[in-house]
Amino acid sequence: MAKKSPKKPVQPEKPRVHKDLEGLDITINNFGELNMSLPIDKINEFLNRTVDDKKLRHRDDLEALPGRKREDEEEEEDFDLPDDLKRELGE
């Protein structure tokens, strides 16, 4: 009878991450604590740069955040109304 070759251990696939967070690996130990391969300050800096925080939009003391609208800016309509609606509205 032929001997079976030992199977190679299957390594789990690494998740895809943003290029700025390359090398990020998060695990949970037996005590439920998160262990990260990158410092939390670097992760927070990345999140502050890329994620819009709805709760901070109204703050005037913060620098301009991505996606934040100034109070003096007015919203512009990005679309034209169909002709039948323009006639109804008298435009």
FENKAUR-V599520 format. One line per field, one symbol per residue. ss: DSSP state (~ for helix, > for strand, _ for the rest). A space follows every 10 residues. Layout:
ss->???
//
This chain:
ss->__________ ________~~ ~____>>>__ ___>>>___~ ~~~~~~~~~~ ___~~~____ __________ __________ __~~~~~~~_ _
//
